[in-house]
Amino acid sequence: MIVMKFGGTSVGDVSAIRRLIEIVKTRLAKKPVVVVSAISKATDTLQSAARFAEKGELSSAKKLLKELEARHNEICKEFLGENTSEYEGVTLRIKEYFTSILELIKGVSLLSELSDRSMAKIITHGELLSSLVIDAVFNHSNIKTALVDARDFMYTDDNYLVGEPITERIKTETPKVIIPLLKNNDVVLTQGFISNTEDKITTTLGRGGSDYSASLIGMAMDAEEIEIWTDVDGMLTADPRKVNNTKIVSVISFEEAAELAYFGAKVLHPLTIQPAVEKDIPVRILNSRNPENEGTLILSDSKKIKGGIKSISCKENIKVLNVFSTKMLNSYGFLRKIFEIFDNNQTSVDLITTSEVNVSLTLDNEDRIEEIVKELSVFSTVKVEEEKSLVCVVGKDLKNTKGIAKRIFQKLGDFNITMISQGASLINVSFVVNKSDLQEVMQVLHDEFFDNSN
């Protein structure tokens, strides 16, 4: 049994869904559980409609919903034909979903208030709609499919927009729901991203959470492999939008992939790796536009992975907070005091460097930065540096590989480099550069480590 997750671009239009059908047909012998995202830009559209409603612009919200409904109907018409009972049945269900969305939107408009709970309920309709359409298309294409609501087995806490999975409940419920359906069908189809509390209140796993859904299902089902189908050929040696001549990384470790995902690689949701690691399940990144390509295989057994640099990742827009206080000198508990402030403001820190009287930290989430600076300023002097970027060089056993740091920083001698950090996990070297230098820094490093002529 395998898990196959298809992202928004892989279900975004008629041609994408045709490719999806052909890909799934090649995997039927492996009894796939197929996890789908909302069609391309649907979540953004639903979110925008909710925001319009909150501002009292109900007509703008209705216009967006009408356009989105038409997109789903057009896909159905293309596959099922306009004057068929299949088409009438599925478009009736689509209409019912949009009626529900409209009722929620009207409630938001009436109250001029958009809670996280309401937003979760609204935006999860994207996945419900796409899975409904793909279920009809699969069955029409002679793929016997059982559609199951992810909320029958995917449980989280009550953080409605970024739910924390209740792993033990998911492990228990997922096989109960899916195994009987797999026995009698070619495919079990479900939604990514969607979850609920144990009180059956709809939640989400956060934006990009369909990868996480697939990994949690794979863990619970003890899958042979988890396939993440996207619109790129795999994990690359750098972001091709910033660097020329990037290459596919054919095999990478769980630890390296997780580090790259956290530090800006957009191919994979940062949390995807965690459940797969627990059960030692390989994860493969594949391109639905180029299904013959072998993609990137992510393995837990680091003995099978070569050492050296695998990729160069980055976070383009960060801020650096420099916290200075002579009270740090020869005292204990000072760092705890600092990080309690970040904890209370629900803000994570990427990189940390310390000296006797100074702590420097990088943030890519600035939602609460004013409150954080205000609280830190009670007992320290805080300086905020803007227009900075974080570069992360990732590879197995970098700490014990001679000459890596020398090659990195010799090549970057013409750039201002700050906050250099060697990861405790041995697999990354990170540092901060001026945002204006980021693209050039990335290209220089990529040429040094991945240009075969070097």
Stockholm file with secondary structure:
# STOCKHOLM 1.0

chainA/1-454         MIVMKFGGTSVGDVSAIRRLIEIVKTRLAKKPVVVVSAISKATDTLQSAARFAEKGELSSAKKLLKELEARHNEICKEFLGENTSEYEGVTLRIKEYFTSILELIKGVSLLSELSDRSMAKIITHGELLSSLVIDAVFNHSNIKTALVDARDFMYTDDNYLVGEPITERIKTETPKVIIPLLKNNDVVLTQGFISNTEDKITTTLGRGGSDYSASLIGMAMDAEEIEIWTDVDGMLTADPRKVNNTKIVSVISFEEAAELAYFGAKVLHPLTIQPAVEKDIPVRILNSRNPENEGTLILSDSKKIKGGIKSISCKENIKVLNVFSTKMLNSYGFLRKIFEIFDNNQTSVDLITTSEVNVSLTLDNEDRIEEIVKELSVFSTVKVEEEKSLVCVVGKDLKNTKGIAKRIFQKLGDFNITMISQGASLINVSFVVNKSDLQEVMQVLHDEFFDNSN
#=GR chainA/1-454 SS CEEEEECGGGSSSHHHHHHHHHHHHTTGGGCEEEEECCSTTHHHHHHHHHHHHHTTCHHHHHHHHHHHHHHHHHHHHHHHCTTSHHHHHHHHHHHHHHHHHHHHHHHHHHHTCCCHHHHHHHHTHHHHHHHHHHHHHHHHTTCCEEECCGGGTCBBCSCTTSCCBCHHHHHHHHHHHHHHHHHHCSEEEEESSEEECTTCCEEECCTTTHHHHHHHHHHHHTCSEEEEEESSSSCBSSCTTTCSSCCBCCEEEHHHHHHHHHTTCTTSCTTTHHHHHHHTCCEEEEETTSTTSCCEEEESCGGGSCCEEEEEEEEEEEEEEEEECGGGTTCSSHHHHHHHHHHHTTCCCSCEEECSSEEEEEESCCTTHHHHHHHHTTTSEEEEEEEEEEEEEEEETGGGSTTHHHHHHHHTTTSCCEEEEECTTSSEEEEEEEGGGHHHHHHHHHHHHHCTTC
#=GC SS_cons         CEEEEECGGGSSSHHHHHHHHHHHHTTGGGCEEEEECCSTTHHHHHHHHHHHHHTTCHHHHHHHHHHHHHHHHHHHHHHHCTTSHHHHHHHHHHHHHHHHHHHHHHHHHHHTCCCHHHHHHHHTHHHHHHHHHHHHHHHHTTCCEEECCGGGTCBBCSCTTSCCBCHHHHHHHHHHHHHHHHHHCSEEEEESSEEECTTCCEEECCTTTHHHHHHHHHHHHTCSEEEEEESSSSCBSSCTTTCSSCCBCCEEEHHHHHHHHHTTCTTSCTTTHHHHHHHTCCEEEEETTSTTSCCEEEESCGGGSCCEEEEEEEEEEEEEEEEECGGGTTCSSHHHHHHHHHHHTTCCCSCEEECSSEEEEEESCCTTHHHHHHHHTTTSEEEEEEEEEEEEEEEETGGGSTTHHHHHHHHTTTSCCEEEEECTTSSEEEEEEEGGGHHHHHHHHHHHHHCTTC
//
